[in-house]
Amino acid sequence: MRIAVTGSIATDHLMTFPGRFADQLVADQLHTVSLSFLVDNLDVRRGGVGANIAFGMGQLGTGPILVGAAGSDFDEYRAWLDRHGVDTHSVRISETLHTARFVCTTDADHNQIGSFYTGAMSEARLIELKTVADRVGGLDLVLIGADDPEGMMRHTEECRSRSIPFAADFSQQIARMDGEEIRLLLDGATYLFSNEYEKGLIESKTGWTEAEILARVGHRVTTLGARGVRIERVGEDPIEVGCPEEDAKVDPTGVGDAFRAGFLSGLVWGVSLERAAQVGCMLATLVIETLGTQEYALARAPFMDRFRKAYGDEAAVEVESYLG
């Protein structure tokens, strides 16, 4: 099964200011702020939802095809993804723009000042999925993740016109989308991914009830935070899967992306939806225990030990047969 993962490719540049922003602000001069902060450290992390999901699938050996746009500064990031089993040949490289990045400074009170540069991400709308499909011999599923909004729309329309199954995953872009855009992006999806809050927002913005949305998609996959995930299908009982026990809760960033990576890998393997969700929850647990969205290590033996403890011997034997 060949899965293309479309979505943002970005880097995070995170800095720490040892003082307090509030101490540097003059109340009657806020209309003319001009400040510079001497920071203690700079942490550059790889990110972007498309790249995060593809990285997780690559770790599980399921050969994802990453589809997105980056800048000429993507070489090092590309090499990292290539080494971890991601097909990056369908990433468009902009001739004029840098890879998208988030630049953020956090002070001693955990207040933040940040900026997001979309950069090359805006060129995702220029990518044609047919070219990708022709290169790899066809696509069985396209995950349409948070990206350039026009690119998300184009990919969805192309999937419909070419009868390519797709998964709708609005993620961070749902806040800027109106009801009509959301209706167009989810209608006919094989899978609709969201968390609980996004689920309610989708229903509120579209004006469709939970039942009406479920009738328009094959499967509705809702992550429930620490409670795991729920999968719904018309006429079927919901499937609910809990999360493995965490060793520590370090950073929740990228946990949803990791779940999707594990779940999609399960689809590639052809296991049941319950089993795919279990793999997703196990991978998400590794990410929440790690600082950074692509900094976790997937060692086969420890992964399977924890998976067996959480989901039992039968589940572990089945999943273990697919892990290299």
Kinemage of the C-alpha trace (Angstrom):
@kinemage 1
@onewidth
@group {chain A} dominant
@subgroup {mainchain}
@vectorlist {calphas} color= white
{ca met a 1} P 0.000 0.000 0.000
{ca arg a 2} L 1.464 3.348 -1.076
{ca ile a 3} L 0.542 6.344 1.083
{ca ala a 4} L 1.433 9.927 0.195
{ca val a 5} L 1.603 12.354 3.112
{ca thr a 6} L 0.930 15.965 2.175
{ca gly a 7} L 1.486 18.700 4.735
{ca ser a 8} L 3.788 21.380 6.021
{ca ile a 9} L 7.567 21.053 6.206
{ca ala a 10} L 9.125 23.479 8.677
{ca thr a 11} L 11.818 24.084 11.261
{ca asp a 12} L 11.361 25.562 14.737
{ca his a 13} L 13.957 28.013 16.040
{ca leu a 14} L 13.407 28.182 19.801
{ca met a 15} L 15.259 30.595 22.080
{ca thr a 16} L 15.227 31.274 25.816
{ca phe a 17} L 15.417 34.725 27.407
{ca pro a 18} L 16.487 34.499 31.082
{ca gly a 19} L 14.561 37.629 32.091
{ca arg a 20} L 10.909 38.716 31.926
{ca phe a 21} L 9.396 40.405 28.882
{ca ala a 22} L 7.108 42.385 31.185
{ca asp a 23} L 10.089 44.112 32.820
{ca gln a 24} L 11.129 45.534 29.440
{ca leu a 25} L 7.757 47.057 28.549
{ca val a 26} L 6.951 50.700 29.277
{ca ala a 27} L 3.207 51.192 29.576
{ca asp a 28} L 2.971 54.585 27.854
{ca gln a 29} L 5.369 53.562 25.041
{ca leu a 30} L 3.681 50.392 23.824
{ca his a 31} L 2.690 52.147 20.600
{ca thr a 32} L 6.347 52.414 19.620
{ca val a 33} L 7.953 49.197 20.894
{ca ser a 34} L 11.526 48.535 19.777
{ca leu a 35} L 13.204 45.781 21.776
{ca ser a 36} L 16.026 43.275 21.383
{ca phe a 37} L 16.588 40.359 23.765
{ca leu a 38} L 19.931 38.661 24.410
{ca val a 39} L 19.015 34.981 24.607
{ca asp a 40} L 20.815 32.122 26.335
{ca asn a 41} L 20.398 29.347 23.789
{ca leu a 42} L 19.052 28.417 20.378
{ca asp a 43} L 17.378 25.059 19.747
{ca val a 44} L 16.623 24.233 16.111
{ca arg a 45} L 14.129 21.394 15.657
{ca arg a 46} L 12.738 19.721 12.595
{ca gly a 47} L 8.974 19.889 12.261
{ca gly a 48} L 5.930 20.465 10.085
{ca val a 49} L 3.003 18.077 10.245
{ca gly a 50} L 3.729 16.415 6.909
{ca ala a 51} L 7.356 15.774 7.768
{ca asn a 52} L 6.503 14.621 11.315
{ca ile a 53} L 3.988 12.043 10.089
{ca ala a 54} L 6.287 10.820 7.314
{ca phe a 55} L 9.179 10.501 9.790
{ca gly a 56} L 7.097 8.291 12.090
{ca met a 57} L 6.005 6.075 9.226
{ca gly a 58} L 9.593 5.832 8.062
{ca gln a 59} L 10.625 4.704 11.547
{ca leu a 60} L 8.068 1.912 11.270
{ca gly a 61} L 9.384 0.918 7.846
{ca thr a 62} L 6.255 1.701 5.816
{ca gly a 63} L 7.888 3.850 3.103
{ca pro a 64} L 5.829 7.078 3.157
{ca ile a 65} L 5.964 9.516 0.236
{ca leu a 66} L 6.314 13.063 1.544
{ca val a 67} L 4.579 15.698 -0.595
{ca gly a 68} L 5.154 19.345 0.275
{ca ala a 69} L 7.213 22.414 -0.497
{ca ala a 70} L 10.529 23.511 0.992
{ca gly a 71} L 13.345 25.936 0.208
{ca ser a 72} L 16.899 25.522 -1.031
{ca asp a 73} L 17.907 25.237 2.650
{ca phe a 74} L 16.164 21.831 2.807
{ca asp a 75} L 19.249 19.724 1.993
{ca glu a 76} L 20.178 18.786 5.563
{ca tyr a 77} L 16.544 18.138 6.527
{ca arg a 78} L 16.066 16.026 3.388
{ca ala a 79} L 19.123 13.915 4.255
{ca trp a 80} L 17.702 13.327 7.761
{ca leu a 81} L 14.352 12.164 6.384
{ca asp a 82} L 16.007 10.010 3.714
{ca arg a 83} L 18.064 8.259 6.393
{ca his a 84} L 14.871 7.488 8.298
{ca gly a 85} L 12.992 5.823 5.470
{ca val a 86} L 11.057 8.723 3.941
{ca asp a 87} L 10.685 9.133 0.164
{ca thr a 88} L 11.417 12.860 -0.344
{ca his a 89} L 11.583 12.878 -4.143
{ca ser a 90} L 8.176 14.575 -4.403
{ca val a 91} L 9.114 17.564 -2.216
{ca arg a 92} L 9.021 20.729 -4.322
{ca ile a 93} L 12.036 23.006 -3.819
{ca ser a 94} L 11.305 26.723 -4.191
{ca glu a 95} L 13.710 28.778 -6.266
{ca thr a 96} L 13.124 31.941 -4.216
{ca leu a 97} L 11.743 31.106 -0.753
{ca his a 98} L 13.158 29.496 2.387
{ca thr a 99} L 11.611 26.513 4.136
{ca ala a 100} L 8.814 27.548 6.487
{ca arg a 101} L 9.930 28.249 10.027
{ca phe a 102} L 8.650 29.211 13.441
{ca val a 103} L 10.896 31.555 15.437
{ca cys a 104} L 9.994 31.854 19.109
{ca thr a 105} L 11.558 33.327 22.266
{ca thr a 106} L 10.341 32.211 25.706
{ca asp a 107} L 11.026 34.214 28.872
{ca ala a 108} L 11.472 33.101 32.485
{ca asp a 109} L 7.691 33.276 33.053
{ca his a 110} L 7.055 31.044 30.002
{ca asn a 111} L 5.592 33.944 28.051
{ca gln a 112} L 6.393 33.731 24.347
{ca ile a 113} L 6.986 36.056 21.408
{ca gly a 114} L 6.958 34.185 18.123
{ca ser a 115} L 6.622 34.567 14.387
{ca phe a 116} L 5.723 32.024 11.710
{ca tyr a 117} L 7.187 32.414 8.236
{ca thr a 118} L 5.218 30.401 5.663
{ca gly a 119} L 7.923 30.728 3.007
{ca ala a 120} L 8.040 27.875 0.513
{ca met a 121} L 4.948 26.280 2.052
{ca ser a 122} L 2.873 28.605 -0.140
{ca glu a 123} L 4.090 26.704 -3.210
{ca ala a 124} L 2.434 23.444 -2.123
{ca arg a 125} L -0.526 24.509 -4.275
{ca leu a 126} L 1.693 24.011 -7.363
{ca ile a 127} L 2.223 20.293 -6.728
{ca glu a 128} L 0.215 17.873 -8.868
{ca leu a 129} L -0.544 14.518 -7.282
{ca lys a 130} L -0.709 12.806 -10.683
{ca thr a 131} L 3.020 13.409 -11.086
{ca val a 132} L 3.617 11.773 -7.717
{ca ala a 133} L 1.356 8.836 -8.520
{ca asp a 134} L 3.007 8.280 -11.912
{ca arg a 135} L 6.467 8.248 -10.313
{ca val a 136} L 5.640 5.596 -7.707
{ca gly a 137} L 3.219 3.490 -9.734
{ca gly a 138} L -0.031 4.754 -8.208
{ca leu a 139} L -1.296 5.896 -4.815
{ca asp a 140} L -3.613 3.952 -2.513
{ca leu a 141} L -4.252 6.794 -0.053
{ca val a 142} L -3.323 10.473 0.282
{ca leu a 143} L -3.252 12.092 3.717
{ca ile a 144} L -4.128 15.757 3.261
{ca gly a 145} L -2.566 17.398 6.289
{ca ala a 146} L -2.296 21.021 7.410
{ca asp a 147} L -0.475 22.980 4.719
{ca asp a 148} L -0.976 25.907 2.370
{ca pro a 149} L -4.815 26.164 2.331
{ca glu a 150} L -5.011 26.419 -1.453
{ca gly a 151} L -2.728 23.412 -1.693
{ca met a 152} L -5.013 21.419 0.624
{ca met a 153} L -7.992 22.323 -1.543
{ca arg a 154} L -6.212 21.400 -4.769
{ca his a 155} L -5.034 18.047 -3.436
{ca thr a 156} L -8.560 17.200 -2.231
{ca glu a 157} L -10.155 18.105 -5.547
{ca glu a 158} L -7.531 16.116 -7.448
{ca cys a 159} L -8.088 13.053 -5.263
{ca arg a 160} L -11.810 13.214 -6.002
{ca ser a 161} L -11.352 13.721 -9.742
{ca arg a 162} L -8.816 10.869 -10.002
{ca ser a 163} L -10.683 8.563 -7.585
{ca ile a 164} L -7.761 8.405 -5.144
{ca pro a 165} L -8.874 7.649 -1.558
{ca phe a 166} L -7.901 10.458 0.815
{ca ala a 167} L -7.777 11.256 4.510
{ca ala a 168} L -8.794 14.737 5.703
{ca asp a 169} L -6.671 16.130 8.535
{ca phe a 170} L -7.146 19.901 9.011
{ca ser a 171} L -5.170 20.200 12.251
{ca gln a 172} L -3.864 23.765 12.800
{ca gln a 173} L -5.566 25.135 9.687
{ca ile a 174} L -9.081 24.528 10.974
{ca ala a 175} L -9.035 27.815 12.901
{ca arg a 176} L -8.775 29.907 9.712
{ca met a 177} L -11.180 27.844 7.592
{ca asp a 178} L -14.855 28.665 7.171
{ca gly a 179} L -17.668 26.154 7.050
{ca glu a 180} L -17.771 25.878 3.265
{ca glu a 181} L -14.044 25.117 3.037
{ca ile a 182} L -14.320 22.427 5.708
{ca arg a 183} L -17.340 20.854 4.000
{ca leu a 184} L -15.434 20.662 0.706
{ca leu a 185} L -12.323 19.192 2.321
{ca leu a 186} L -14.027 16.432 4.300
{ca asp a 187} L -16.828 15.310 1.974
{ca gly a 188} L -15.996 11.855 0.623
{ca ala a 189} L -12.889 11.339 2.752
{ca thr a 190} L -12.026 7.748 3.608
{ca tyr a 191} L -10.729 8.954 6.987
{ca leu a 192} L -11.390 12.165 8.919
{ca phe a 193} L -8.825 12.868 11.653
{ca ser a 194} L -9.282 15.393 14.469
{ca asn a 195} L -8.951 15.787 18.207
{ca glu a 196} L -11.991 16.257 20.454
{ca tyr a 197} L -11.946 20.053 20.318
{ca glu a 198} L -11.514 20.082 16.536
{ca lys a 199} L -14.379 17.588 16.249
{ca gly a 200} L -16.739 20.065 17.896
{ca leu a 201} L -15.359 22.933 15.818
{ca ile a 202} L -15.929 20.986 12.585
{ca glu a 203} L -19.547 20.369 13.543
{ca ser a 204} L -20.067 23.990 14.590
{ca lys a 205} L -18.531 25.510 11.449
{ca thr a 206} L -20.116 23.143 8.931
{ca gly a 207} L -23.536 23.156 10.548
{ca trp a 208} L -23.616 19.370 10.096
{ca thr a 209} L -24.464 17.043 12.941
{ca glu a 210} L -22.156 14.275 14.076
{ca ala a 211} L -24.309 11.761 12.196
{ca glu a 212} L -24.337 13.860 9.013
{ca ile a 213} L -20.552 14.137 9.010
{ca leu a 214} L -20.111 10.435 9.675
{ca ala a 215} L -22.382 9.698 6.682
{ca arg a 216} L -20.021 11.711 4.452
{ca val a 217} L -16.785 9.974 5.482
{ca gly a 218} L -15.769 6.351 5.703
{ca his a 219} L -14.173 6.533 9.137
{ca arg a 220} L -14.047 9.267 11.758
{ca val a 221} L -10.917 9.022 13.889
{ca thr a 222} L -10.950 11.232 17.005
{ca thr a 223} L -7.971 11.420 19.352
{ca leu a 224} L -8.960 11.817 23.003
{ca gly a 225} L -5.717 12.952 24.634
{ca ala a 226} L -4.688 10.728 27.525
{ca arg a 227} L -7.823 8.584 26.965
{ca gly a 228} L -6.590 7.333 23.584
{ca val a 229} L -8.681 7.336 20.409
{ca arg a 230} L -12.175 6.564 19.130
{ca ile a 231} L -12.932 5.286 15.597
{ca glu a 232} L -16.477 5.553 14.280
{ca arg a 233} L -18.156 4.059 11.196
{ca val a 234} L -21.780 4.177 10.050
{ca gly a 235} L -23.722 1.201 11.347
{ca glu a 236} L -20.818 -0.124 13.431
{ca asp a 237} L -19.985 0.042 17.123
{ca pro a 238} L -17.204 2.548 17.889
{ca ile a 239} L -13.688 1.206 18.403
{ca glu a 240} L -11.964 2.708 21.439
{ca val a 241} L -8.285 2.203 22.190
{ca gly a 242} L -6.475 3.481 25.282
{ca cys a 243} L -2.918 4.791 25.565
{ca pro a 244} L 0.052 2.897 27.018
{ca glu a 245} L 1.385 4.093 30.354
{ca glu a 246} L 3.777 7.026 30.003
{ca asp a 247} L 7.241 7.023 31.552
{ca ala a 248} L 7.117 10.840 31.630
{ca lys a 249} L 5.161 13.692 30.070
{ca val a 250} L 7.883 15.892 28.564
{ca asp a 251} L 6.328 17.715 25.599
{ca pro a 252} L 2.976 17.110 23.841
{ca thr a 253} L 4.059 18.760 20.580
{ca gly a 254} L 3.769 16.319 17.675
{ca val a 255} L 1.824 13.658 19.576
{ca gly a 256} L -1.100 13.809 17.131
{ca asp a 257} L 1.278 13.519 14.176
{ca ala a 258} L 2.861 10.428 15.732
{ca phe a 259} L -0.541 8.801 16.223
{ca arg a 260} L -1.352 9.337 12.557
{ca ala a 261} L 2.017 7.869 11.567
{ca gly a 262} L 1.354 4.711 13.557
{ca phe a 263} L -2.246 4.395 12.418
{ca leu a 264} L -1.353 4.848 8.737
{ca ser a 265} L 1.457 2.328 9.100
{ca gly a 266} L -1.090 -0.151 10.395
{ca leu a 267} L -3.142 0.442 7.252
{ca val a 268} L -0.048 -0.262 5.140
{ca trp a 269} L 0.442 -3.549 7.008
{ca gly a 270} L -3.221 -4.471 6.526
{ca val a 271} L -3.973 -5.025 10.218
{ca ser a 272} L -7.337 -4.257 11.830
{ca leu a 273} L -8.375 -0.704 12.668
{ca glu a 274} L -8.072 -1.529 16.374
{ca arg a 275} L -4.533 -2.787 15.911
{ca ala a 276} L -3.591 0.235 13.760
{ca ala a 277} L -4.897 2.544 16.482
{ca gln a 278} L -2.846 0.683 19.091
{ca val a 279} L 0.317 1.210 17.053
{ca gly a 280} L -0.594 4.893 16.729
{ca cys a 281} L -1.098 5.291 20.470
{ca met a 282} L 2.211 3.530 21.212
{ca leu a 283} L 4.113 5.830 18.862
{ca ala a 284} L 2.357 8.894 20.312
{ca thr a 285} L 3.492 7.830 23.783
{ca leu a 286} L 7.126 7.791 22.640
{ca val a 287} L 6.765 11.348 21.345
{ca ile a 288} L 5.167 12.771 24.495
{ca glu a 289} L 8.163 11.415 26.432
{ca thr a 290} L 10.609 13.283 24.163
{ca leu a 291} L 11.498 16.934 23.610
{ca gly a 292} L 11.036 17.491 19.879
{ca thr a 293} L 8.727 15.948 17.303
{ca gln a 294} L 11.362 13.821 15.543
{ca glu a 295} L 13.844 13.158 18.337
{ca tyr a 296} L 12.499 9.828 19.584
{ca ala a 297} L 14.215 6.526 18.850
{ca leu a 298} L 12.181 3.486 17.869
{ca ala a 299} L 14.131 0.494 19.110
{ca arg a 300} L 12.296 -2.722 18.240
{ca ala a 301} L 12.668 -4.645 21.505
{ca pro a 302} L 11.670 -1.843 23.939
{ca phe a 303} L 8.821 -0.790 21.632
{ca met a 304} L 7.423 -4.328 21.569
{ca asp a 305} L 7.866 -4.840 25.314
{ca arg a 306} L 5.767 -1.779 26.038
{ca phe a 307} L 3.261 -2.618 23.306
{ca arg a 308} L 2.804 -6.121 24.754
{ca lys a 309} L 2.306 -4.717 28.253
{ca ala a 310} L -0.352 -2.298 27.004
{ca tyr a 311} L -2.263 -4.463 24.528
{ca gly a 312} L -1.445 -8.109 25.232
{ca asp a 313} L 0.436 -10.988 23.642
{ca glu a 314} L -1.870 -11.538 20.663
{ca ala a 315} L -1.600 -7.923 19.556
{ca ala a 316} L 2.155 -7.901 20.073
{ca val a 317} L 2.760 -11.063 18.038
{ca glu a 318} L 0.818 -9.621 15.111
{ca val a 319} L 2.549 -6.238 15.131
{ca glu a 320} L 6.010 -7.694 15.741
{ca ser a 321} L 5.825 -9.620 12.481
{ca tyr a 322} L 5.776 -6.333 10.546
{ca leu a 323} L 8.611 -4.546 12.340
{ca gly a 324} L 12.061 -4.882 10.807
